[in-house]
């Protein structure tokens, strides 16, 4: 793909995303109509309009965009490192590990989500990292086994989470049920900050190491002969992938298949070279999650359920294709 065509493709994607952002910000209460969004953004809004946009809609919008970027980057790293197009943080157990960590912390630590909700991403991150460690340990550094063990751990962790919920009080069960359905619960600026800092630390590192990611797609002996420390880089990228997914789903709820769909669409558009592929994948992830949320708001469904309805047929298609 030439530089010009890539430039126009990326610019077109940014334009579509901006158009969808305006549409998304305009949905909801009639107190802030489509015609007033731009006025409020330029500082000409009334007090109620400013509150609706800057305290309610804008944090949710940014969380969706940042989480979409995080989940698609995570899926891209998993697919590259594991050399498997079916890899996705929701499929291989990372989301379930984060969910179990959140469930244990939420059910057994006496606190209110409103007061200490910032600790949930930390609990989700710890749960996801421990799950990833166990998956790698059982797989004995065999990428093919990682997928199968991850699917097994995903079922096990989900079962443990449901078991814990069966003995909890109604209020906490309701929260965890919404989390499992992918109903975005972290809706204030604190969670925007948490997601933003996570991406600010990890994304530059990944983009700077795009050539290393390209080399990891080669045969392991070839990569070693080219001077790549395969085990070290594979471990570092896996940690990055786990953290990206864990922090995102801890805030948005369980979101499956986005990390599967986004990388496939980006590769189809620009090819497998990570220097071109990763920026497009981030754009696709943000757009897909925002589109799903925009539709889900109109249908009054959790975004996670809508993404699952879209992603599961594609996953089945890939299984048959392989």
C-alpha atoms as a printed R data frame, in Angstrom:
    type eleno elety resid chain resno       x       y      z
1   ATOM     1    CA   UNK     A     1   0.000   0.000  0.000
2   ATOM     2    CA   UNK     A     2   1.396   3.396 -0.975
3   ATOM     3    CA   UNK     A     3   1.892   6.190  1.504
4   ATOM     4    CA   UNK     A     4  -0.814   8.283 -0.187
5   ATOM     5    CA   UNK     A     5  -3.443   5.559 -0.079
6   ATOM     6    CA   UNK     A     6  -2.599   4.790  3.554
7   ATOM     7    CA   UNK     A     7  -2.828   8.485  4.385
8   ATOM     8    CA   UNK     A     8  -6.239   8.800  2.741
9   ATOM     9    CA   UNK     A     9  -7.474   5.608  4.369
10  ATOM    10    CA   UNK     A    10  -6.440   6.775  7.825
11  ATOM    11    CA   UNK     A    11  -7.844  10.275  7.239
12  ATOM    12    CA   UNK     A    12 -11.148   8.797  6.096
13  ATOM    13    CA   UNK     A    13 -11.270   6.637  9.206
14  ATOM    14    CA   UNK     A    14 -10.658   9.649 11.451
15  ATOM    15    CA   UNK     A    15 -13.434  11.575  9.665
16  ATOM    16    CA   UNK     A    16 -15.911   8.699 10.147
17  ATOM    17    CA   UNK     A    17 -14.946   8.419 13.810
18  ATOM    18    CA   UNK     A    18 -15.458  12.159 14.370
19  ATOM    19    CA   UNK     A    19 -18.877  11.989 12.695
20  ATOM    20    CA   UNK     A    20 -19.859   9.050 14.902
21  ATOM    21    CA   UNK     A    21 -18.626  10.930 17.993
22  ATOM    22    CA   UNK     A    22 -20.993  13.814 17.235
23  ATOM    23    CA   UNK     A    23 -23.888  11.395 16.739
24  ATOM    24    CA   UNK     A    24 -23.092   9.551 19.979
25  ATOM    25    CA   UNK     A    25 -22.844  12.767 21.993
26  ATOM    26    CA   UNK     A    26 -26.244  13.819 20.650
27  ATOM    27    CA   UNK     A    27 -28.092  10.714 21.851
28  ATOM    28    CA   UNK     A    28 -29.899  10.541 25.161
29  ATOM    29    CA   UNK     A    29 -31.961  13.190 26.868
30  ATOM    30    CA   UNK     A    30 -33.715  15.883 24.829
31  ATOM    31    CA   UNK     A    31 -32.063  18.492 27.085
32  ATOM    32    CA   UNK     A    32 -29.042  18.392 24.736
33  ATOM    33    CA   UNK     A    33 -30.038  18.074 21.101
34  ATOM    34    CA   UNK     A    34 -27.821  17.478 18.091
35  ATOM    35    CA   UNK     A    35 -27.896  21.144 17.139
36  ATOM    36    CA   UNK     A    36 -26.610  22.178 20.571
37  ATOM    37    CA   UNK     A    37 -23.629  19.808 20.875
38  ATOM    38    CA   UNK     A    38 -21.226  21.944 18.856
39  ATOM    39    CA   UNK     A    39 -22.408  25.069 20.658
40  ATOM    40    CA   UNK     A    40 -21.672  23.521 24.048
41  ATOM    41    CA   UNK     A    41 -18.289  22.228 22.857
42  ATOM    42    CA   UNK     A    42 -17.334  25.762 21.798
43  ATOM    43    CA   UNK     A    43 -18.260  27.201 25.211
44  ATOM    44    CA   UNK     A    44 -21.709  28.584 24.387
45  ATOM    45    CA   UNK     A    45 -23.790  26.142 26.396
46  ATOM    46    CA   UNK     A    46 -26.097  26.656 29.357
47  ATOM    47    CA   UNK     A    47 -25.442  25.202 32.805
48  ATOM    48    CA   UNK     A    48 -27.599  22.083 32.312
49  ATOM    49    CA   UNK     A    49 -26.170  21.474 28.840
50  ATOM    50    CA   UNK     A    50 -22.602  21.778 30.161
51  ATOM    51    CA   UNK     A    51 -23.379  19.272 32.921
52  ATOM    52    CA   UNK     A    52 -24.925  16.742 30.521
53  ATOM    53    CA   UNK     A    53 -22.066  16.957 28.045
54  ATOM    54    CA   UNK     A    54 -18.984  17.339 30.239
55  ATOM    55    CA   UNK     A    55 -20.044  15.310 33.296
56  ATOM    56    CA   UNK     A    56 -22.170  12.579 31.726
57  ATOM    57    CA   UNK     A    57 -21.655  12.040 28.000
58  ATOM    58    CA   UNK     A    58 -18.039  13.064 27.397
59  ATOM    59    CA   UNK     A    59 -16.460  10.792 30.070
60  ATOM    60    CA   UNK     A    60 -18.474   7.831 28.756
61  ATOM    61    CA   UNK     A    61 -17.448   8.627 25.190
62  ATOM    62    CA   UNK     A    62 -13.730   8.841 26.064
63  ATOM    63    CA   UNK     A    63 -13.896   5.601 28.075
64  ATOM    64    CA   UNK     A    64 -15.431   3.809 25.078
65  ATOM    65    CA   UNK     A    65 -12.804   5.182 22.682
66  ATOM    66    CA   UNK     A    66  -9.864   4.392 24.981
67  ATOM    67    CA   UNK     A    67 -11.219   0.946 25.871
68  ATOM    68    CA   UNK     A    68 -11.741   0.140 22.183
69  ATOM    69    CA   UNK     A    69  -8.120   1.068 21.479
70  ATOM    70    CA   UNK     A    70  -6.923  -0.995 24.461
71  ATOM    71    CA   UNK     A    71  -8.861  -4.133 23.570
72  ATOM    72    CA   UNK     A    72  -7.896  -4.121 19.891
73  ATOM    73    CA   UNK     A    73  -4.234  -3.518 20.739
74  ATOM    74    CA   UNK     A    74  -4.427  -6.371 23.219
75  ATOM    75    CA   UNK     A    75  -5.956  -8.674 20.604
76  ATOM    76    CA   UNK     A    76  -3.325  -7.614 18.050
77  ATOM    77    CA   UNK     A    77  -0.500  -8.471 20.444
78  ATOM    78    CA   UNK     A    78  -2.028 -11.825 21.350
79  ATOM    79    CA   UNK     A    79  -2.501 -12.767 17.689
80  ATOM    80    CA   UNK     A    80   1.070 -11.755 16.827
81  ATOM    81    CA   UNK     A    81   2.822 -13.346 19.796
82  ATOM    82    CA   UNK     A    82   0.748 -16.540 19.773
83  ATOM    83    CA   UNK     A    83   0.701 -16.687 15.940
84  ATOM    84    CA   UNK     A    84  -2.990 -17.501 16.024
85  ATOM    85    CA   UNK     A    85  -5.733 -15.473 14.333
86  ATOM    86    CA   UNK     A    86  -8.284 -16.723 16.878
87  ATOM    87    CA   UNK     A    87  -6.534 -15.126 19.865
88  ATOM    88    CA   UNK     A    88  -8.607 -12.570 21.755
89  ATOM    89    CA   UNK     A    89  -8.446 -11.542 25.444
90  ATOM    90    CA   UNK     A    90 -12.073 -12.567 25.899
91  ATOM    91    CA   UNK     A    91 -11.617 -15.968 24.292
92  ATOM    92    CA   UNK     A    92  -8.370 -17.055 25.951
93  ATOM    93    CA   UNK     A    93  -9.389 -16.333 29.541
94  ATOM    94    CA   UNK     A    94  -7.957 -12.875 30.270
95  ATOM    95    CA   UNK     A    95 -11.366 -11.187 30.595
96  ATOM    96    CA   UNK     A    96 -12.613 -14.001 32.831
97  ATOM    97    CA   UNK     A    97  -9.511 -13.724 35.014
98  ATOM    98    CA   UNK     A    98 -10.090  -9.986 35.374
99  ATOM    99    CA   UNK     A    99 -13.743 -10.654 36.174
100 ATOM   100    CA   UNK     A   100 -12.879 -13.158 38.884
101 ATOM   101    CA   UNK     A   101 -10.436 -10.688 40.447
102 ATOM   102    CA   UNK     A   102 -13.127  -8.010 40.436
103 ATOM   103    CA   UNK     A   103 -15.722 -10.414 41.874
104 ATOM   104    CA   UNK     A   104 -13.448 -11.504 44.750
105 ATOM   105    CA   UNK     A   105 -12.514  -7.924 45.600
106 ATOM   106    CA   UNK     A   106 -16.050  -6.608 45.212
107 ATOM   107    CA   UNK     A   107 -17.718  -9.374 47.217
108 ATOM   108    CA   UNK     A   108 -15.252  -9.746 50.073
109 ATOM   109    CA   UNK     A   109 -13.887  -6.242 50.624
110 ATOM   110    CA   UNK     A   110 -16.442  -4.051 52.440
111 ATOM   111    CA   UNK     A   111 -16.715  -0.905 50.319
112 ATOM   112    CA   UNK     A   112 -19.024   1.022 48.058
113 ATOM   113    CA   UNK     A   113 -18.273   1.199 44.337
114 ATOM   114    CA   UNK     A   114 -18.892   4.942 44.394
115 ATOM   115    CA   UNK     A   115 -16.122   5.447 46.986
116 ATOM   116    CA   UNK     A   116 -13.475   2.919 45.997
117 ATOM   117    CA   UNK     A   117 -14.326   2.015 42.411
118 ATOM   118    CA   UNK     A   118 -10.814   2.996 41.314
119 ATOM   119    CA   UNK     A   119  -9.521  -0.174 42.977
120 ATOM   120    CA   UNK     A   120 -11.546  -2.407 40.650
121 ATOM   121    CA   UNK     A   121  -9.153  -1.951 37.672
122 ATOM   122    CA   UNK     A   122  -6.315  -2.889 40.028
123 ATOM   123    CA   UNK     A   123  -8.193  -6.003 41.188
124 ATOM   124    CA   UNK     A   124  -8.990  -6.875 37.573
125 ATOM   125    CA   UNK     A   125  -5.354  -6.423 36.575
126 ATOM   126    CA   UNK     A   126  -4.132  -8.700 39.353
127 ATOM   127    CA   UNK     A   127  -6.715 -11.356 38.452
128 ATOM   128    CA   UNK     A   128  -5.824 -11.184 34.760
129 ATOM   129    CA   UNK     A   129  -2.063 -11.365 35.393
130 ATOM   130    CA   UNK     A   130  -2.446 -14.382 37.699
131 ATOM   131    CA   UNK     A   131  -4.657 -16.092 35.129
132 ATOM   132    CA   UNK     A   132  -2.180 -15.361 32.353
133 ATOM   133    CA   UNK     A   133   0.671 -16.724 34.509
134 ATOM   134    CA   UNK     A   134  -1.236 -19.977 35.123
135 ATOM   135    CA   UNK     A   135  -2.094 -20.321 31.418
136 ATOM   136    CA   UNK     A   136   1.557 -19.846 30.415
137 ATOM   137    CA   UNK     A   137   2.706 -22.229 33.174
138 ATOM   138    CA   UNK     A   138   0.371 -24.997 32.025
139 ATOM   139    CA   UNK     A   139   1.212 -24.377 28.373
140 ATOM   140    CA   UNK     A   140   4.988 -24.777 28.897
141 ATOM   141    CA   UNK     A   141   5.826 -22.056 26.366
142 ATOM   142    CA   UNK     A   142   3.883 -23.701 23.514
143 ATOM   143    CA   UNK     A   143   1.800 -21.040 21.706
144 ATOM   144    CA   UNK     A   144  -0.686 -23.591 20.404
145 ATOM   145    CA   UNK     A   145  -1.406 -24.847 23.902
146 ATOM   146    CA   UNK     A   146  -1.918 -21.289 25.170
147 ATOM   147    CA   UNK     A   147  -5.123 -20.932 23.171
148 ATOM   148    CA   UNK     A   148  -6.617 -24.225 24.358
149 ATOM   149    CA   UNK     A   149  -5.583 -23.694 27.978
150 ATOM   150    CA   UNK     A   150  -6.898 -20.137 27.806
151 ATOM   151    CA   UNK     A   151 -10.311 -21.339 26.665
152 ATOM   152    CA   UNK     A   152 -10.324 -23.882 29.493
153 ATOM   153    CA   UNK     A   153  -9.373 -21.253 32.072
154 ATOM   154    CA   UNK     A   154 -12.030 -18.921 30.654
155 ATOM   155    CA   UNK     A   155 -14.750 -21.472 31.404
156 ATOM   156    CA   UNK     A   156 -13.272 -22.251 34.821
157 ATOM   157    CA   UNK     A   157 -12.986 -18.605 35.867
158 ATOM   158    CA   UNK     A   158 -16.500 -17.822 34.629
159 ATOM   159    CA   UNK     A   159 -17.825 -20.779 36.614
160 ATOM   160    CA   UNK     A   160 -16.042 -19.618 39.770
161 ATOM   161    CA   UNK     A   161 -17.422 -16.122 39.296
162 ATOM   162    CA   UNK     A   162 -20.991 -17.427 38.990
163 ATOM   163    CA   UNK     A   163 -20.427 -19.610 42.078
164 ATOM   164    CA   UNK     A   164 -19.307 -16.595 44.091
165 ATOM   165    CA   UNK     A   165 -22.291 -14.587 42.888
166 ATOM   166    CA   UNK     A   166 -24.718 -17.300 44.003
167 ATOM   167    CA   UNK     A   167 -24.005 -16.539 47.666
168 ATOM   168    CA   UNK     A   168 -23.820 -12.741 47.414
169 ATOM   169    CA   UNK     A   169 -26.486 -10.170 48.220
170 ATOM   170    CA   UNK     A   170 -28.790  -8.811 45.521
171 ATOM   171    CA   UNK     A   171 -27.104  -5.423 45.109
172 ATOM   172    CA   UNK     A   172 -23.670  -6.888 44.436
173 ATOM   173    CA   UNK     A   173 -25.062  -9.592 42.169
174 ATOM   174    CA   UNK     A   174 -26.802  -6.905 40.100
175 ATOM   175    CA   UNK     A   175 -23.532  -5.014 39.637
176 ATOM   176    CA   UNK     A   176 -21.583  -8.144 38.628
177 ATOM   177    CA   UNK     A   177 -24.386  -9.218 36.278
178 ATOM   178    CA   UNK     A   178 -24.184  -5.867 34.516
179 ATOM   179    CA   UNK     A   179 -20.404  -6.244 34.349
180 ATOM   180    CA   UNK     A   180 -20.723  -9.693 32.748
181 ATOM   181    CA   UNK     A   181 -23.145  -8.287 30.167
182 ATOM   182    CA   UNK     A   182 -20.651  -5.599 29.155
183 ATOM   183    CA   UNK     A   183 -22.683  -2.719 30.552
184 ATOM   184    CA   UNK     A   184 -20.245   0.176 30.960
185 ATOM   185    CA   UNK     A   185 -20.241   1.202 34.615
186 ATOM   186    CA   UNK     A   186 -17.135   3.418 35.013
187 ATOM   187    CA   UNK     A   187 -18.524   6.727 33.805
188 ATOM   188    CA   UNK     A   188 -16.509   9.520 35.405
189 ATOM   189    CA   UNK     A   189 -13.237  11.297 34.683
190 ATOM   190    CA   UNK     A   190 -11.247   9.156 37.143
191 ATOM   191    CA   UNK     A   191 -11.640   6.124 34.875
192 ATOM   192    CA   UNK     A   192 -10.782   8.192 31.814
193 ATOM   193    CA   UNK     A   193  -7.550   9.090 33.608
194 ATOM   194    CA   UNK     A   194  -6.788   5.445 34.500
195 ATOM   195    CA   UNK     A   195  -7.326   4.243 30.931
196 ATOM   196    CA   UNK     A   196  -5.453   7.208 29.494
197 ATOM   197    CA   UNK     A   197  -2.379   6.677 31.677
198 ATOM   198    CA   UNK     A   198  -2.334   2.959 30.845
199 ATOM   199    CA   UNK     A   199  -2.351   3.701 27.117
200 ATOM   200    CA   UNK     A   200   0.153   6.535 27.493
201 ATOM   201    CA   UNK     A   201   2.649   4.130 29.056
202 ATOM   202    CA   UNK     A   202   2.104   1.082 26.825
203 ATOM   203    CA   UNK     A   203   1.198   2.415 23.354
204 ATOM   204    CA   UNK     A   204   4.476   4.303 22.634
205 ATOM   205    CA   UNK     A   205   6.457   1.229 23.680
206 ATOM   206    CA   UNK     A   206   4.444  -1.002 21.322
207 ATOM   207    CA   UNK     A   207   4.654   1.413 18.386
208 ATOM   208    CA   UNK     A   208   8.415   1.840 18.827
209 ATOM   209    CA   UNK     A   209   8.859  -1.942 18.791
210 ATOM   210    CA   UNK     A   210   6.814  -2.544 15.628
211 ATOM   211    CA   UNK     A   211   9.791  -4.136 13.852
212 ATOM   212    CA   UNK     A   212  10.271  -6.600 16.717
213 ATOM   213    CA   UNK     A   213   6.596  -7.545 16.398
214 ATOM   214    CA   UNK     A   214   7.112  -8.128 12.668
215 ATOM   215    CA   UNK     A   215  10.039 -10.450 13.417
216 ATOM   216    CA   UNK     A   216   8.021 -12.393 16.006
217 ATOM   217    CA   UNK     A   217   5.634 -13.450 13.233
218 ATOM   218    CA   UNK     A   218   8.497 -15.360 11.624
219 ATOM   219    CA   UNK     A   219   9.635 -18.854 12.501
220 ATOM   220    CA   UNK     A   220  11.237 -18.867 15.963
221 ATOM   221    CA   UNK     A   221  14.644 -20.060 14.717
222 ATOM   222    CA   UNK     A   222  14.638 -17.381 12.023
223 ATOM   223    CA   UNK     A   223  13.815 -14.694 14.577
224 ATOM   224    CA   UNK     A   224  16.602 -15.943 16.869
225 ATOM   225    CA   UNK     A   225  19.100 -15.874 14.007
226 ATOM   226    CA   UNK     A   226  18.102 -12.266 13.330
227 ATOM   227    CA   UNK     A   227  19.036 -11.341 16.895
228 ATOM   228    CA   UNK     A   228  15.571 -11.253 18.488
229 ATOM   229    CA   UNK     A   229  15.378 -12.450 22.089
230 ATOM   230    CA   UNK     A   230  12.148 -14.276 21.420
231 ATOM   231    CA   UNK     A   231  11.254 -15.424 24.949
232 ATOM   232    CA   UNK     A   232  11.917 -12.009 26.509
233 ATOM   233    CA   UNK     A   233   9.947 -10.031 23.922
234 ATOM   234    CA   UNK     A   234   7.129 -12.556 23.845
235 ATOM   235    CA   UNK     A   235   6.789 -12.236 27.632
236 ATOM   236    CA   UNK     A   236   6.887  -8.425 27.572
237 ATOM   237    CA   UNK     A   237   4.273  -8.163 24.836
238 ATOM   238    CA   UNK     A   238   2.029 -10.694 26.591
239 ATOM   239    CA   UNK     A   239   2.212  -8.634 29.798
240 ATOM   240    CA   UNK     A   240   1.290  -5.508 27.832
241 ATOM   241    CA   UNK     A   241  -1.630  -7.330 26.190
242 ATOM   242    CA   UNK     A   242  -2.915  -8.631 29.524
243 ATOM   243    CA   UNK     A   243  -2.704  -5.210 31.207
244 ATOM   244    CA   UNK     A   244  -4.438  -3.439 28.312
245 ATOM   245    CA   UNK     A   245  -7.332  -5.890 28.335
246 ATOM   246    CA   UNK     A   246  -7.615  -6.128 32.126
247 ATOM   247    CA   UNK     A   247  -7.795  -2.390 32.759
248 ATOM   248    CA   UNK     A   248 -10.265  -1.879 29.897
249 ATOM   249    CA   UNK     A   249 -12.730  -4.620 30.840
250 ATOM   250    CA   UNK     A   250 -12.478  -3.731 34.531
251 ATOM   251    CA   UNK     A   251 -14.047  -0.398 33.628
252 ATOM   252    CA   UNK     A   252 -16.332  -1.320 30.717
253 ATOM   253    CA   UNK     A   253 -17.439  -4.774 31.767
254 ATOM   254    CA   UNK     A   254 -16.794  -8.000 29.907
255 ATOM   255    CA   UNK     A   255 -16.309  -7.125 26.220
256 ATOM   256    CA   UNK     A   256 -15.660 -10.101 23.961
257 ATOM   257    CA   UNK     A   257 -14.661 -10.391 20.283
258 ATOM   258    CA   UNK     A   258 -13.626  -6.739 19.829
259 ATOM   259    CA   UNK     A   259  -9.973  -7.793 20.138
260 ATOM   260    CA   UNK     A   260 -10.666 -10.447 17.500
261 ATOM   261    CA   UNK     A   261 -12.543  -8.323 14.955
262 ATOM   262    CA   UNK     A   262 -10.430  -5.161 15.054
263 ATOM   263    CA   UNK     A   263  -7.055  -6.679 14.085
264 ATOM   264    CA   UNK     A   264  -8.620  -8.727 11.270
265 ATOM   265    CA   UNK     A   265 -10.277  -5.666  9.744
266 ATOM   266    CA   UNK     A   266  -7.052  -3.629 10.039
267 ATOM   267    CA   UNK     A   267  -4.932  -6.355  8.404
268 ATOM   268    CA   UNK     A   268  -7.437  -6.653  5.576
269 ATOM   269    CA   UNK     A   269  -7.137  -2.897  4.970
270 ATOM   270    CA   UNK     A   270  -3.365  -2.317  5.200
271 ATOM   271    CA   UNK     A   271  -1.636  -5.701  5.485
272 ATOM   272    CA   UNK     A   272   0.306  -7.327  8.333
273 ATOM   273    CA   UNK     A   273   3.177  -4.832  8.803
274 ATOM   274    CA   UNK     A   274   2.789  -3.515 12.344
275 ATOM   275    CA   UNK     A   275   4.027  -0.014 11.509
276 ATOM   276    CA   UNK     A   276   0.933   0.462  9.326
277 ATOM   277    CA   UNK     A   277  -1.382  -2.060 10.905
278 ATOM   278    CA   UNK     A   278  -1.349  -0.971 14.587
279 ATOM   279    CA   UNK     A   279  -2.499   2.669 14.110
280 ATOM   280    CA   UNK     A   280  -5.334   1.494 11.851
281 ATOM   281    CA   UNK     A   281  -6.250  -1.228 14.359
282 ATOM   282    CA   UNK     A   282  -6.527   1.366 17.144
283 ATOM   283    CA   UNK     A   283  -8.783   3.494 14.951
284 ATOM   284    CA   UNK     A   284 -10.939   0.484 14.028
285 ATOM   285    CA   UNK     A   285 -11.227  -0.558 17.693
286 ATOM   286    CA   UNK     A   286 -12.394   2.873 18.795
287 ATOM   287    CA   UNK     A   287 -14.880   3.075 15.903
288 ATOM   288    CA   UNK     A   288 -16.338  -0.430 16.398
289 ATOM   289    CA   UNK     A   289 -16.854  -0.004 20.142
290 ATOM   290    CA   UNK     A   290 -18.425   3.434 19.699
291 ATOM   291    CA   UNK     A   291 -20.668   2.163 16.893
292 ATOM   292    CA   UNK     A   292 -21.795  -0.777 19.052
293 ATOM   293    CA   UNK     A   293 -22.474   1.554 21.979
294 ATOM   294    CA   UNK     A   294 -24.401   4.003 19.789
295 ATOM   295    CA   UNK     A   295 -26.638   1.218 18.477
296 ATOM   296    CA   UNK     A   296 -26.951  -0.393 21.920
297 ATOM   297    CA   UNK     A   297 -28.146   2.904 23.416
298 ATOM   298    CA   UNK     A   298 -30.998   3.029 20.922
299 ATOM   299    CA   UNK     A   299 -31.905  -0.614 21.533
300 ATOM   300    CA   UNK     A   300 -31.367  -0.313 25.311
301 ATOM   301    CA   UNK     A   301 -28.914  -3.204 25.321
302 ATOM   302    CA   UNK     A   302 -25.473  -3.548 26.963
303 ATOM   303    CA   UNK     A   303 -22.689  -2.879 24.453
304 ATOM   304    CA   UNK     A   304 -20.976  -6.178 25.329
305 ATOM   305    CA   UNK     A   305 -23.998  -8.237 24.301
306 ATOM   306    CA   UNK     A   306 -24.258  -6.447 20.953
307 ATOM   307    CA   UNK     A   307 -20.545  -6.986 20.236
308 ATOM   308    CA   UNK     A   308 -20.930 -10.665 21.112
309 ATOM   309    CA   UNK     A   309 -23.839 -10.996 18.697
310 ATOM   310    CA   UNK     A   310 -21.662  -9.488 15.967
311 ATOM   311    CA   UNK     A   311 -18.391 -11.206 16.864
312 ATOM   312    CA   UNK     A   312 -19.485 -14.773 17.591
313 ATOM   313    CA   UNK     A   313 -20.548 -15.585 13.975
314 ATOM   314    CA   UNK     A   314 -17.196 -14.264 12.743
315 ATOM   315    CA   UNK     A   315 -15.370 -16.415 15.295
316 ATOM   316    CA   UNK     A   316 -17.292 -19.481 14.085
317 ATOM   317    CA   UNK     A   317 -16.422 -18.538 10.487
318 ATOM   318    CA   UNK     A   318 -12.706 -18.398 11.390
319 ATOM   319    CA   UNK     A   319 -12.935 -21.790 13.095
320 ATOM   320    CA   UNK     A   320 -14.381 -23.376  9.946
321 ATOM   321    CA   UNK     A   321 -11.885 -21.537  7.759
322 ATOM   322    CA   UNK     A   322  -8.993 -22.977  9.750
